[in-house]
Amino acid sequence: MNLLSVIVLEKLPEMSHQELEAIFSINDLKKNSFAQELMAEAEERGKLKVIPELLKQGFSVEKIANILHLDVRQVQQFINNLN
């Protein structure tokens, strides 16, 4: 990893959305594999956050997985970690 990569990775978590947009265009970020991984992780976290509410509403693990387009094992693992 080169010095520039290290600096960017160190500062990236501290930078605001506006600062990142000023440095990179949205298209640049969408093409970057690191940014793609971050977006996918954020999307999955968002899905996982709604699982407790869906459980309260009486949805089954299978139905939750289907609604959120997740694997049943992922949903079950998340539920197990809640307890």
N, CA, C and O of each residue as an XYZ file, in Angstrom:
332
protein
N       0.859     -1.180      0.000
C       0.000      0.000      0.000
C       0.899      1.235      0.000
O       1.845      1.321      0.783
N       0.607      2.165     -0.861
C       1.454      3.350     -0.930
C       1.050      4.383      0.125
O       0.000      4.268      0.757
N       1.886      5.372      0.295
C       1.691      6.389      1.328
C       0.373      7.124      1.155
O      -0.316      7.394      2.139
N       0.011      7.451     -0.078
C      -1.242      8.157     -0.334
C      -2.442      7.323      0.123
O      -3.379      7.855      0.717
N      -2.412      6.044     -0.148
C      -3.502      5.161      0.278
C      -3.627      5.141      1.797
O      -4.733      5.192      2.335
N      -2.509      5.069      2.474
C      -2.507      5.049      3.940
C      -3.097      6.342      4.488
O      -3.901      6.309      5.420
N      -2.711      7.463      3.928
C      -3.210      8.765      4.390
C      -4.711      8.867      4.166
O      -5.449      9.294      5.055
N      -5.162      8.475      2.984
C      -6.595      8.546      2.680
C      -7.384      7.648      3.616
O      -8.419      8.060      4.142
N      -6.913      6.428      3.832
C      -7.636      5.505      4.708
C      -7.646      5.977      6.157
O      -8.600      5.712      6.888
N      -6.596      6.674      6.577
C      -6.549      7.211      7.937
C      -7.534      8.363      8.113
O      -8.175      8.472      9.158
N      -7.660      9.215      7.110
C      -8.489     10.414      7.214
C      -9.936     10.175      6.797
O     -10.820     10.928      7.206
N     -10.196      9.153      6.000
C     -11.525      8.911      5.461
C     -12.614      8.863      6.530
O     -13.653      9.499      6.350
N     -12.426      8.139      7.632
C     -13.498      8.096      8.639
C     -13.794      9.447      9.292
O     -14.891      9.650      9.813
N     -12.849     10.357      9.271
C     -13.027     11.651      9.914
C     -13.656     12.695      8.995
O     -14.098     13.749      9.451
N     -13.691     12.395      7.708
C     -14.147     13.387      6.741
C     -15.667     13.381      6.617
O     -16.316     12.339      6.705
N     -16.204     14.564      6.414
C     -17.646     14.687      6.248
C     -18.041     14.310      4.827
O     -17.198     14.194      3.938
N     -19.324     14.124      4.637
C     -19.869     13.808      3.314
C     -19.477     14.894      2.315
O     -19.090     14.590      1.187
N     -19.576     16.144      2.722
C     -19.250     17.260      1.838
C     -17.760     17.267      1.462
O     -17.402     17.543      0.317
N     -16.906     16.961      2.436
C     -15.470     16.928      2.153
C     -15.140     15.826      1.153
O     -14.331     16.022      0.246
N     -15.766     14.677      1.323
C     -15.527     13.579      0.386
C     -16.012     13.931     -1.018
O     -15.343     13.629     -2.006
N     -17.180     14.571     -1.101
C     -17.705     14.972     -2.406
C     -16.795     15.999     -3.078
O     -16.659     16.014     -4.301
N     -16.171     16.859     -2.264
C     -15.276     17.861     -2.829
C     -14.027     17.207     -3.429
O     -13.477     17.703     -4.413
N     -13.588     16.111     -2.846
C     -12.391     15.426     -3.324
C     -12.710     14.470     -4.476
O     -11.998     14.430     -5.480
N     -13.777     13.712     -4.314
C     -14.141     12.698     -5.306
C     -15.496     13.024     -5.904
O     -16.365     13.584     -5.235
N     -15.667     12.675     -7.152
C     -17.010     12.760     -7.707
C     -17.758     11.502     -7.271
O     -17.138     10.494     -6.929
N     -19.066     11.560     -7.283
C     -19.871     10.402     -6.900
C     -19.552      9.220     -7.812
O     -19.484      8.081     -7.349
N     -19.358      9.480     -9.087
C     -19.024      8.397    -10.022
C     -17.688      7.753     -9.686
O     -17.527      6.542     -9.834
N     -16.720      8.563     -9.228
C     -15.429      8.013     -8.811
C     -15.629      7.044     -7.650
O     -15.057      5.954     -7.627
N     -16.450      7.460     -6.690
C     -16.683      6.610     -5.526
C     -17.420      5.336     -5.899
O     -17.118      4.267     -5.367
N     -18.384      5.435     -6.807
C     -19.150      4.258     -7.205
C     -18.285      3.237     -7.927
O     -18.577      2.042     -7.885
N     -17.218      3.691     -8.593
C     -16.324      2.799     -9.316
C     -15.277      2.164     -8.402
O     -14.696      1.136     -8.749
N     -15.038      2.758     -7.261
C     -14.001      2.300     -6.348
C     -14.476      1.073     -5.577
O     -15.556      1.097     -4.986
N     -13.691      0.008     -5.575
C     -14.101     -1.233     -4.910
C     -14.231     -1.053     -3.397
O     -15.108     -1.651     -2.773
N     -13.361     -0.234     -2.809
C     -13.451      0.014     -1.368
C     -14.767      0.710     -1.029
O     -15.443      0.347     -0.066
N     -15.121      1.714     -1.831
C     -16.376      2.428     -1.608
C     -17.569      1.506     -1.840
O     -18.565      1.587     -1.120
N     -17.475      0.637     -2.832
C     -18.557     -0.318     -3.090
C     -18.755     -1.248     -1.904
O     -19.887     -1.548     -1.524
N     -17.652     -1.706     -1.318
C     -17.738     -2.567     -0.135
C     -18.380     -1.818      1.035
O     -19.207     -2.378      1.755
N     -18.000     -0.562      1.220
C     -18.579      0.241      2.298
C     -20.080      0.442      2.099
O     -20.855      0.356      3.052
N     -20.484      0.709      0.861
C     -21.911      0.900      0.581
C     -22.693     -0.388      0.813
O     -23.799     -0.360      1.351
N     -22.114     -1.520      0.407
C     -22.789     -2.804      0.612
C     -22.915     -3.109      2.100
O     -23.950     -3.598      2.552
N     -21.872     -2.822      2.851
C     -21.902     -3.050      4.300
C     -22.940     -2.150      4.968
O     -23.680     -2.594      5.846
N     -22.991     -0.895      4.552
C     -23.976      0.038      5.115
C     -25.399     -0.406      4.780
O     -26.300     -0.304      5.612
N     -25.590     -0.894      3.569
C     -26.915     -1.371      3.164
C     -27.333     -2.573      4.016
O     -28.477     -2.660      4.463
N     -26.397     -3.493      4.234
C     -26.715     -4.670      5.048
C     -27.010     -4.273      6.492
O     -27.941     -4.800      7.101
N     -26.230     -3.354      7.041
C     -26.489     -2.887      8.416
C     -27.875     -2.267      8.527
O     -28.583     -2.480      9.511
N     -28.255     -1.503      7.517
C     -29.587     -0.900      7.511
C     -30.676     -1.956      7.520
O     -31.680     -1.820      8.218
N     -30.473     -3.006      6.745
C     -31.444     -4.099      6.711
C     -31.526     -4.783      8.073
O     -32.615     -5.090      8.558
N     -30.369     -5.017      8.681
C     -30.345     -5.717      9.965
C     -31.028     -4.910     11.066
O     -31.602     -5.482     11.993
N     -30.967     -3.599     10.967
C     -31.575     -2.744     11.999
C     -33.091     -2.895     12.081
O     -33.679     -2.647     13.133
N     -33.726     -3.295     10.989
C     -35.186     -3.408     10.999
C     -35.675     -4.780     11.457
O     -36.874     -4.975     11.655
N     -34.761     -5.725     11.623
C     -35.169     -7.078     12.026
C     -35.924     -7.094     13.348
O     -36.966     -7.746     13.417
N     -35.467     -6.417     14.405
C     -36.226     -6.464     15.664
C     -37.679     -5.999     15.511
O     -38.586     -6.579     16.108
N     -37.891     -4.960     14.717
C     -39.258     -4.464     14.519
C     -40.096     -5.470     13.745
O     -41.270     -5.669     14.056
N     -39.509     -6.101     12.748
C     -40.248     -7.115     11.990
C     -40.604     -8.307     12.869
O     -41.679     -8.891     12.731
N     -39.699     -8.663     13.770
C     -40.002     -9.745     14.723
C     -41.172     -9.361     15.627
O     -42.064    -10.171     15.877
N     -41.163     -8.123     16.112
C     -42.262     -7.644     16.965
C     -43.591     -7.684     16.227
O     -44.639     -7.907     16.834
N     -43.547     -7.466     14.913
C     -44.759     -7.473     14.098
C     -45.217     -8.896     13.783
O     -46.261     -9.093     13.161
N     -44.433     -9.886     14.214
C     -44.835    -11.280     14.052
C     -44.338    -11.976     12.802
O     -44.792    -13.077     12.491
N     -43.416    -11.360     12.078
C     -42.885    -11.997     10.877
C     -41.942    -13.143     11.251
O     -41.204    -13.047     12.232
N     -41.967    -14.208     10.482
C     -41.069    -15.340     10.705
C     -39.674    -14.990     10.190
O     -39.497    -14.041      9.426
N     -38.691    -15.774     10.624
C     -37.315    -15.577     10.174
C     -37.249    -15.711      8.648
O     -36.576    -14.927      7.979
N     -37.943    -16.695      8.114
C     -37.939    -16.918      6.670
C     -38.548    -15.736      5.919
O     -38.025    -15.311      4.888
N     -39.652    -15.211      6.439
C     -40.318    -14.075      5.795
C     -39.432    -12.827      5.865
O     -39.348    -12.076      4.893
N     -38.775    -12.603      6.998
C     -37.863    -11.462      7.150
C     -36.729    -11.569      6.138
O     -36.383    -10.590      5.476
N     -36.154    -12.759      6.023
C     -35.062    -12.961      5.065
C     -35.541    -12.678      3.646
O     -34.824    -12.070      2.851
N     -36.739    -13.117      3.337
C     -37.303    -12.897      2.005
C     -37.532    -11.414      1.749
O     -37.171    -10.903      0.689
N     -38.128    -10.723      2.708
C     -38.422     -9.286      2.566
C     -37.140     -8.482      2.368
O     -37.083     -7.593      1.518
N     -36.105     -8.799      3.160
C     -34.864     -8.026      3.154
C     -33.825     -8.539      2.150
O     -32.738     -7.976      2.024
N     -34.179     -9.619      1.438
C     -33.254    -10.222      0.470
C     -31.947    -10.629      1.151
O     -30.852    -10.362      0.656
N     -32.101    -11.291      2.313
C     -30.966    -11.807      3.061
C     -31.087    -13.319      3.153
O     -32.150    -13.891      2.913
N     -29.987    -13.948      3.502
C     -29.986    -15.378      3.750
C     -30.633    -15.640      5.112
O     -30.445    -14.863      6.048
N     -31.385    -16.721      5.222
C     -32.042    -17.070      6.487
C     -31.007    -17.188      7.609
O     -31.264    -16.793      8.746
N     -29.837    -17.736      7.274
C     -28.779    -17.882      8.297
C     -28.313    -16.531      8.823
O     -28.026    -16.397     10.012
N     -28.234    -15.521      7.945
C     -27.839    -14.173      8.386
C     -28.850    -13.613      9.374
O     -28.481    -13.055     10.407
N     -30.112    -13.766      9.051
C     -31.173    -13.252      9.916
C     -31.145    -13.977     11.249
O     -31.225    -13.347     12.304
N     -31.032    -15.301     11.209
C     -31.017    -16.086     12.443
C     -29.806    -15.736     13.299
O     -29.918    -15.635     14.521
N     -28.663    -15.551     12.673
C     -27.450    -15.185     13.411
C     -27.629    -13.827     14.087
O     -27.238    -13.652     15.241
N     -28.219    -12.867     13.374
C     -28.439    -11.556     13.947
C     -29.380    -11.651     15.148
O     -29.142    -11.016     16.175
N     -30.444    -12.442     15.023
C     -31.403    -12.626     16.113
C     -30.712    -13.275     17.308
O     -30.937    -12.865     18.447
N     -29.883    -14.270     17.066
C     -29.157    -14.945     18.151
C     -28.230    -13.973     18.875
O     -28.049    -14.074     20.088
N     -27.649    -13.038     18.142
C     -26.745    -12.059     18.753
C     -27.509    -11.012     19.566
O     -26.930    -10.348     20.426
N     -28.806    -10.864     19.296
C     -29.628     -9.936     20.081
C     -29.838    -10.456     21.493
O     -29.926     -9.683     22.447
N     -29.914    -11.748     21.612
C     -30.231    -12.392     22.918
C     -29.027    -12.569     23.784
O     -29.136    -13.089     24.894
